[in-house]
Amino acid sequence: MKKAVTLNSVAVEAGVSRATASLVLRDSPLVSLETRDRVICAMDKLGYIYNRGAANLRGQKTGTIGLVLCDIGSPFYSQLMLGIDEVIVDANIVAISVNSAENPDRQLRQIRRLREHGVDGLILCPAAGSSDTLLSEIEQLHLPYVQVLRHVSQRNGNYVGPDYADGTSLAVTHLVRHGRRKIAFLGGRPVHSAARERLEGFRKTLKKHKLEHDLIIPTHLENLSDLGSFPELLASSTPPDAVICYNDMLAQSVMGYLLAREKMPGRDFAVIGADDLPQSAVSFPTLTTIVTDPVGVGRNAARLLLDRIDNPATSSTRILVSGQLVIRQSCGGQLP
């Protein structure tokens, strides 16, 4: 078998000391660019493989974080992961992603397994139904963590997420300004903080305008063909004239339903989604949507977690990303 190349061999090839070669591996700013390039060239030439596992044992960090999501197949969470990756890649950190599938028991098992694998911290989107004991469980594992998109406590723990209530309030106000008076909210159930905060913004703003505020239609979000009682409501003698959907994917289903019945979204009926997924800008008609900025949320969550890994004794921080409304053809924008 071919003998493994050692760091001493790399140092000799590059014409530097072993200590200098070690500094290059640790990205030390004490090494000049010219020396760094020589060492890297020597590593490539000799085929040197850095034993990061051994180095992590010495430094008591693994250079990994756990990413616990509740629906890893969703395009929304793909955007979140992009934002996280933008930050951690520059810190030479790798994320291990797992899917809780909205199951609190499975979620806790996964967190424990990630701890067994030595992750340095967690970014967690709590599964629906998670109790506030989840945070104490994580703290008992001595893991720095950041809750993202959802939280299990109003006060405790680090959290980064959109200002759901404000974003939904902007959508209601926009509809009222365009003459809509019977507005429904479609999708989801108040089983986690994100849903509850959306509904809070919906009800509060409609009350402010002295309009009906309890036209809320639950659906199963994992089934995009489930529009709940929306079809019956639309066919009733007093139908709504607008709907705010829990997310863009559900809003796309609503627009398809309307078009199949020769109702033009934006002209005959107003539709607003949430999350501003890329496909919403190219749908027909294009979709007015509440921006939740999952990429920006991911960036902020990753930065906060890296800070908590380095400064674990720091008090809890909560970051809300301001809501925005992108106005397109489905409500307010000019139709072709």
C-alpha positions as MATLAB code, in Angstrom:
seq = 'MKKAVTLNSVAVEAGVSRATASLVLRDSPLVSLETRDRVICAMDKLGYIYNRGAANLRGQKTGTIGLVLCDIGSPFYSQLMLGIDEVIVDANIVAISVNSAENPDRQLRQIRRLREHGVDGLILCPAAGSSDTLLSEIEQLHLPYVQVLRHVSQRNGNYVGPDYADGTSLAVTHLVRHGRRKIAFLGGRPVHSAARERLEGFRKTLKKHKLEHDLIIPTHLENLSDLGSFPELLASSTPPDAVICYNDMLAQSVMGYLLAREKMPGRDFAVIGADDLPQSAVSFPTLTTIVTDPVGVGRNAARLLLDRIDNPATSSTRILVSGQLVIRQSCGGQLP';
ca = [
       0.000    0.000    0.000;
       1.104    3.545   -0.760;
       2.453    5.278    2.342;
       0.361    8.243    3.547;
       1.873   11.641    2.882;
       2.742   13.467    6.108;
       2.748   17.153    6.940;
       6.532   16.912    7.318;
       6.765   15.803    3.677;
       4.661   18.791    2.615;
       6.887   21.153    4.607;
      10.057   19.769    3.006;
       8.550   20.006   -0.492;
       7.458   23.622    0.107;
      10.718   24.617    1.790;
       9.062   25.715    5.043;
       8.932   24.474    8.621;
       6.300   21.991    9.765;
       4.865   24.722   12.023;
       4.383   27.038    9.018;
       2.676   24.285    7.022;
       0.362   23.714   10.004;
      -0.510   27.421   10.112;
      -1.531   27.262    6.438;
      -3.897   24.369    7.186;
      -5.522   26.435    9.926;
      -5.923   29.494    7.647;
      -3.724   31.586    9.908;
      -3.307   35.248    8.848;
       0.332   35.036   10.021;
       1.388   33.322    6.788;
       2.124   35.354    3.647;
       0.173   34.659    0.458;
       3.317   33.556   -1.355;
       4.185   31.015    1.366;
       0.560   29.835    1.541;
       0.538   29.209   -2.220;
       3.785   27.208   -1.988;
       2.406   24.988    0.751;
      -0.905   24.413   -1.073;
       0.962   23.531   -4.279;
       3.085   21.040   -2.322;
      -0.055   19.481   -0.824;
      -1.606   19.092   -4.272;
       1.587   17.666   -5.761;
       2.072   15.076   -3.012;
      -1.633   14.284   -2.585;
      -1.747   15.278    1.060;
      -5.123   14.784    2.824;
      -5.719   16.873    5.941;
      -6.977   14.759    8.848;
      -9.589   17.229    9.995;
     -11.113   14.767   12.434;
      -7.915   14.530   14.460;
      -7.473   18.303   14.367;
     -11.045   18.800   15.572;
     -10.450   16.479   18.506;
      -7.502   18.599   19.525;
      -9.501   21.821   19.094;
     -12.737   20.363   20.546;
     -14.758   21.570   17.547;
     -15.904   19.525   14.569;
     -16.580   22.269   12.038;
     -20.135   20.960   11.612;
     -23.582   22.225   12.557;
     -26.914   20.438   12.610;
     -29.795   21.733   10.514;
     -33.148   20.333   11.679;
     -36.000   21.188    9.308;
     -39.642   20.124    9.329;
     -40.096   19.714    5.534;
     -36.775   19.299    3.784;
     -38.423   18.798    0.374;
     -40.073   22.221    0.316;
     -38.626   24.832   -2.087;
     -39.008   27.377    0.717;
     -36.566   25.467    2.919;
     -34.183   25.121   -0.025;
     -33.997   28.931   -0.067;
     -33.368   28.965    3.680;
     -30.496   26.485    3.271;
     -28.957   28.654    0.547;
     -28.741   31.558    2.980;
     -27.222   29.391    5.706;
     -24.682   27.922    3.305;
     -23.562   31.369    2.104;
     -22.362   32.136    5.637;
     -21.000   28.814    6.873;
     -18.979   28.048    3.747;
     -16.764   31.047    4.470;
     -16.276   29.755    8.016;
     -15.206   26.294    6.717;
     -18.261   24.722    8.342;
     -20.471   21.970    6.930;
     -24.168   21.479    7.758;
     -25.691   18.066    8.448;
     -29.376   18.348    7.451;
     -32.160   16.173    8.836;
     -35.931   16.177    8.315;
     -38.244   16.023   11.335;
     -41.319   15.617    9.084;
     -43.321   17.684   11.610;
     -42.854   14.963   14.239;
     -41.652   16.252   17.653;
     -40.489   12.811   18.862;
     -38.505   12.183   15.688;
     -37.112   15.715   15.981;
     -35.750   15.072   19.488;
     -34.168   11.778   18.432;
     -32.451   13.542   15.547;
     -31.143   16.319   17.791;
     -29.654   13.737   20.145;
     -28.020   11.867   17.262;
     -26.545   15.096   15.917;
     -25.105   15.739   19.376;
     -23.598   12.244   19.352;
     -21.922   13.137   16.049;
     -20.367   16.157   17.715;
     -22.005   19.067   15.903;
     -20.944   22.433   17.273;
     -24.469   23.893   17.225;
     -28.004   23.659   15.804;
     -30.266   25.647   13.540;
     -33.757   24.358   14.197;
     -37.184   24.954   12.685;
     -39.372   23.396   15.408;
     -41.858   20.761   14.291;
     -45.545   21.537   14.699;
     -46.610   20.533   18.191;
     -43.181   21.060   19.781;
     -43.472   22.017   23.453;
     -41.392   24.625   25.233;
     -39.511   21.779   26.958;
     -37.660   21.345   23.655;
     -35.347   24.249   24.506;
     -34.422   22.823   27.912;
     -33.720   19.447   26.238;
     -31.288   21.148   23.837;
     -29.675   23.143   26.648;
     -29.118   19.928   28.625;
     -27.132   18.668   25.627;
     -24.903   21.788   25.917;
     -25.620   22.739   22.324;
     -25.731   26.347   21.111;
     -28.859   26.738   18.982;
     -30.945   29.162   16.945;
     -34.642   28.673   16.252;
     -35.528   29.712   12.728;
     -38.902   30.572   11.100;
     -40.788   29.225   14.136;
     -40.236   29.427   17.884;
     -41.575   27.453   20.829;
     -41.300   30.307   23.334;
     -42.098   33.993   23.031;
     -39.213   34.932   25.341;
     -36.614   32.192   25.624;
     -33.966   31.075   23.154;
     -32.311   32.605   20.115;
     -34.668   33.140   17.174;
     -34.531   34.501   13.618;
     -37.638   34.739   11.456;
     -39.874   36.951    9.329;
     -42.274   39.433   10.884;
     -45.267   37.337    9.808;
     -47.878   39.558   11.451;
     -46.541   42.700    9.797;
     -46.330   41.043    6.374;
     -49.912   39.781    6.577;
     -51.055   43.211    7.772;
     -49.451   44.799    4.688;
     -51.351   42.348    2.465;
     -54.714   43.099    4.128;
     -54.144   46.861    3.876;
     -53.244   46.535    0.188;
     -56.450   44.591   -0.528;
     -58.615   47.109    1.326;
     -57.056   49.978   -0.633;
     -58.038   48.144   -3.840;
     -61.662   47.967   -2.753;
     -61.737   44.393   -1.442;
     -64.104   44.040    1.480;
     -64.567   40.322    2.123;
     -61.140   38.805    2.558;
     -60.438   35.166    3.431;
     -57.290   33.564    4.817;
     -56.574   30.150    3.309;
     -54.267   27.455    4.573;
     -52.658   25.926    7.568;
     -53.762   25.562   11.139;
     -52.572   27.505   14.215;
     -50.280   24.689   15.364;
     -47.029   26.674   15.424;
     -45.883   30.253   15.903;
     -45.629   31.140   12.185;
     -49.295   30.262   11.564;
     -50.474   31.985   14.737;
     -48.594   35.200   13.917;
     -49.982   35.285   10.367;
     -53.516   34.922   11.702;
     -52.855   37.573   14.345;
     -51.839   40.082   11.654;
     -54.849   39.090    9.520;
     -57.451   39.502   12.273;
     -55.962   42.619   13.832;
     -55.782   44.549   10.554;
     -59.296   43.591    9.423;
     -60.649   44.662   12.826;
     -58.866   47.984   12.373;
     -60.759   48.462    9.080;
     -64.008   47.253   10.717;
     -64.303   44.310    8.315;
     -65.198   40.656    8.855;
     -62.101   39.058   10.374;
     -62.958   35.397   10.971;
     -63.082   34.090    7.389;
     -60.289   31.569    7.993;
     -60.171   28.329    6.005;
     -57.902   25.548    7.344;
     -56.220   23.192    4.871;
     -53.589   20.468    4.898;
     -50.561   22.286    3.480;
     -48.805   19.084    2.447;
     -51.682   18.514   -0.024;
     -51.759   21.481   -2.417;
     -55.032   20.291   -3.973;
     -56.738   20.712   -0.590;
     -58.519   24.073   -0.715;
     -60.705   23.273    2.285;
     -64.107   24.936    2.107;
     -62.904   27.578   -0.365;
     -64.815   26.137   -3.387;
     -68.099   26.086   -1.434;
     -67.494   29.567   -0.090;
     -66.757   30.885   -3.568;
     -70.024   29.396   -4.854;
     -72.087   30.812   -1.998;
     -74.451   33.771   -2.214;
     -71.949   35.974   -0.342;
     -68.535   34.904   -1.662;
     -65.253   36.550   -0.672;
     -63.597   38.864   -3.182;
     -60.012   38.199   -2.095;
     -57.863   35.566   -0.411;
     -54.511   35.649    1.364;
     -52.873   32.227    1.146;
     -50.498   30.695    3.675;
     -47.800   30.344    1.013;
     -47.134   30.839   -2.691;
     -47.620   27.177   -3.561;
     -51.163   27.207   -2.195;
     -51.828   30.530   -3.946;
     -50.780   28.948   -7.245;
     -53.338   26.182   -6.645;
     -56.019   28.793   -5.979;
     -55.195   30.661   -9.197;
     -55.392   27.403  -11.148;
     -58.791   26.706   -9.600;
     -60.055   30.179  -10.525;
     -58.724   30.039  -14.098;
     -60.374   26.656  -14.647;
     -63.677   28.364  -13.811;
     -63.010   31.340  -16.100;
     -62.279   33.736  -13.239;
     -59.212   35.897  -13.795;
     -57.073   36.365  -10.663;
     -56.438   40.048  -10.181;
     -59.524   41.143  -12.094;
     -62.379   38.950  -10.856;
     -60.775   37.865   -7.602;
     -57.651   39.015   -5.731;
     -55.026   36.455   -4.660;
     -51.976   37.036   -2.457;
     -49.397   34.413   -1.528;
     -46.430   34.404    0.828;
     -42.688   33.619    0.589;
     -41.964   35.140   -2.865;
     -40.755   31.886   -4.413;
     -39.008   32.350   -7.808;
     -41.887   30.769   -9.755;
     -44.290   33.414   -8.445;
     -42.694   36.035  -10.693;
     -43.325   33.963  -13.840;
     -46.733   32.385  -13.161;
     -49.873   33.449  -15.041;
     -50.913   35.815  -13.812;
     -47.858   36.787  -11.804;
     -48.462   36.472   -8.082;
     -48.599   39.271   -5.526;
     -46.785   37.900   -2.492;
     -45.603   38.636    1.030;
     -41.800   38.551    1.151;
     -40.517   36.378    3.999;
     -36.923   36.342    2.656;
     -35.853   32.791    3.599;
     -32.359   33.425    2.200;
     -31.928   36.484    4.432;
     -33.350   34.607    7.414;
     -30.866   31.801    6.747;
     -27.924   34.216    6.611;
     -28.923   35.887    9.881;
     -29.515   32.553   11.611;
     -26.117   31.219   10.546;
     -24.320   34.373   11.707;
     -26.119   34.268   15.051;
     -25.297   30.587   15.568;
     -21.598   31.118   14.796;
     -21.579   33.921   17.357;
     -23.273   31.691   19.949;
     -20.753   28.903   19.314;
     -17.937   31.357   20.066;
     -19.819   33.143   22.886;
     -22.141   30.583   24.497;
     -22.838   32.629   27.630;
     -24.446   35.516   25.709;
     -28.126   36.225   26.462;
     -30.857   35.270   23.981;
     -31.245   37.295   20.785;
     -34.366   37.567   18.623;
     -34.149   38.945   15.078;
     -37.251   39.743   12.996;
     -36.867   40.339    9.261;
     -39.291   43.101    8.210;
     -42.290   42.183    6.065;
     -42.628   43.473    2.500;
     -45.213   43.088   -0.246;
     -44.301   42.469   -3.890;
     -47.230   43.717   -5.994;
     -47.914   41.777   -9.187;
     -50.868   40.977  -11.459;
     -52.877   38.765   -9.075;
     -53.698   41.853   -7.013;
     -52.807   45.420   -7.844;
     -50.494   44.902  -10.789;
     -51.561   45.576  -14.374;
     -52.952   42.555  -16.199;
     -51.900   41.912  -19.811;
];
